[in-house]
Amino acid sequence: MRELLSQAFAPTALEIIDDSHRHVGHAGARDGRGHFTVRISSQAFAGMSPLARHRAVYAALGAMMDSDIHALSIQASASGGP
């Protein structure tokens, strides 16, 4: 995930938090895997709406969205920090 986001956005700040332990037993992800929070800041997001930023992150993660990620919370900004 870190590599894909770094390649796509050259972020000035990137934090990936695995929240999976908080969702063990959750329907659709019974083993608790796949729940993440991403905080990313990149000039690539300049001029983009919040929805467009989220779509860009989903696109950058590609197949991971179908296999490894069950839920993703995104905080994306164009400023110096997420």
C-alpha positions as YAML, in Angstrom:
chain: A
units: angstrom
residues:
- id: 1
  name: MET
  ca: [0.00, 0.00, 0.00]
- id: 2
  name: ARG
  ca: [2.78, 2.42, 0.96]
- id: 3
  name: GLU
  ca: [4.67, 1.74, -2.27]
- id: 4
  name: LEU
  ca: [1.61, 2.19, -4.49]
- id: 5
  name: LEU
  ca: [0.62, 5.47, -2.84]
- id: 6
  name: SER
  ca: [4.19, 6.77, -2.87]
- id: 7
  name: GLN
  ca: [4.58, 6.00, -6.58]
- id: 8
  name: ALA
  ca: [1.25, 7.57, -7.49]
- id: 9
  name: PHE
  ca: [1.43, 10.75, -5.41]
- id: 10
  name: ALA
  ca: [5.00, 11.43, -4.19]
- id: 11
  name: PRO
  ca: [3.47, 12.44, -0.86]
- id: 12
  name: THR
  ca: [5.00, 14.97, 1.50]
- id: 13
  name: ALA
  ca: [3.37, 13.03, 4.35]
- id: 14
  name: LEU
  ca: [1.95, 9.51, 4.43]
- id: 15
  name: GLU
  ca: [0.60, 7.59, 7.38]
- id: 16
  name: ILE
  ca: [-1.04, 4.18, 7.09]
- id: 17
  name: ILE
  ca: [-2.79, 2.85, 10.17]
- id: 18
  name: ASP
  ca: [-3.96, -0.76, 10.36]
- id: 19
  name: ASP
  ca: [-7.26, -0.67, 12.25]
- id: 20
  name: SER
  ca: [-8.02, -4.35, 11.60]
- id: 21
  name: HIS
  ca: [-7.74, -5.39, 15.24]
- id: 22
  name: ARG
  ca: [-10.77, -3.20, 16.00]
- id: 23
  name: HIS
  ca: [-12.95, -5.13, 13.55]
- id: 24
  name: VAL
  ca: [-12.33, -8.80, 14.27]
- id: 25
  name: GLY
  ca: [-15.55, -10.72, 13.61]
- id: 26
  name: HIS
  ca: [-17.04, -7.95, 11.47]
- id: 27
  name: ALA
  ca: [-19.26, -9.34, 8.69]
- id: 28
  name: GLY
  ca: [-17.32, -9.47, 5.44]
- id: 29
  name: ALA
  ca: [-13.97, -9.49, 7.21]
- id: 30
  name: ARG
  ca: [-14.37, -12.06, 9.95]
- id: 31
  name: ASP
  ca: [-10.63, -12.35, 10.55]
- id: 32
  name: GLY
  ca: [-10.32, -8.59, 11.07]
- id: 33
  name: ARG
  ca: [-7.96, -7.94, 8.16]
- id: 34
  name: GLY
  ca: [-8.31, -5.14, 5.71]
- id: 35
  name: HIS
  ca: [-9.40, -2.11, 7.76]
- id: 36
  name: PHE
  ca: [-7.08, 0.86, 7.27]
- id: 37
  name: THR
  ca: [-6.82, 4.60, 7.74]
- id: 38
  name: VAL
  ca: [-4.68, 6.52, 5.25]
- id: 39
  name: ARG
  ca: [-3.53, 10.07, 5.89]
- id: 40
  name: ILE
  ca: [-1.79, 11.46, 2.85]
- id: 41
  name: SER
  ca: [-0.64, 14.89, 1.76]
- id: 42
  name: SER
  ca: [0.54, 15.57, -1.77]
- id: 43
  name: GLN
  ca: [0.62, 18.44, -4.22]
- id: 44
  name: ALA
  ca: [-0.94, 15.97, -6.69]
- id: 45
  name: PHE
  ca: [-4.23, 16.66, -4.85]
- id: 46
  name: ALA
  ca: [-4.09, 20.43, -5.46]
- id: 47
  name: GLY
  ca: [-7.30, 21.66, -7.08]
- id: 48
  name: MET
  ca: [-9.09, 18.33, -6.55]
- id: 49
  name: SER
  ca: [-12.34, 17.98, -4.64]
- id: 50
  name: PRO
  ca: [-12.36, 15.62, -1.66]
- id: 51
  name: LEU
  ca: [-14.30, 13.07, -3.73]
- id: 52
  name: ALA
  ca: [-11.75, 13.27, -6.57]
- id: 53
  name: ARG
  ca: [-8.93, 12.77, -4.05]
- id: 54
  name: HIS
  ca: [-10.60, 9.65, -2.67]
- id: 55
  name: ARG
  ca: [-11.18, 8.28, -6.16]
- id: 56
  name: ALA
  ca: [-7.52, 8.89, -7.01]
- id: 57
  name: VAL
  ca: [-6.41, 6.96, -3.90]
- id: 58
  name: TYR
  ca: [-8.76, 4.07, -4.76]
- id: 59
  name: ALA
  ca: [-7.40, 4.01, -8.31]
- id: 60
  name: ALA
  ca: [-3.79, 4.01, -7.09]
- id: 61
  name: LEU
  ca: [-4.49, 1.04, -4.82]
- id: 62
  name: GLY
  ca: [-6.07, -0.85, -7.73]
- id: 63
  name: ALA
  ca: [-6.50, -4.56, -7.08]
- id: 64
  name: MET
  ca: [-5.79, -4.16, -3.36]
- id: 65
  name: MET
  ca: [-9.26, -2.63, -3.07]
- id: 66
  name: ASP
  ca: [-10.74, -5.97, -4.20]
- id: 67
  name: SER
  ca: [-8.53, -8.33, -2.24]
- id: 68
  name: ASP
  ca: [-6.61, -6.88, 0.70]
- id: 69
  name: ILE
  ca: [-8.68, -3.91, 1.81]
- id: 70
  name: HIS
  ca: [-12.14, -4.34, 3.30]
- id: 71
  name: ALA
  ca: [-12.55, -0.77, 4.59]
- id: 72
  name: LEU
  ca: [-10.50, 2.36, 3.99]
- id: 73
  name: SER
  ca: [-10.74, 5.71, 5.72]
- id: 74
  name: ILE
  ca: [-8.97, 8.41, 3.71]
- id: 75
  name: GLN
  ca: [-7.76, 11.83, 4.81]
- id: 76
  name: ALA
  ca: [-6.14, 13.39, 1.73]
- id: 77
  name: SER
  ca: [-4.87, 16.94, 1.49]
- id: 78
  name: ALA
  ca: [-2.76, 19.11, -0.78]
- id: 79
  name: SER
  ca: [-1.20, 20.97, 2.16]
- id: 80
  name: GLY
  ca: [1.97, 20.19, 4.04]
- id: 81
  name: GLY
  ca: [0.31, 17.67, 6.37]
- id: 82
  name: PRO
  ca: [-2.65, 15.29, 6.16]
...
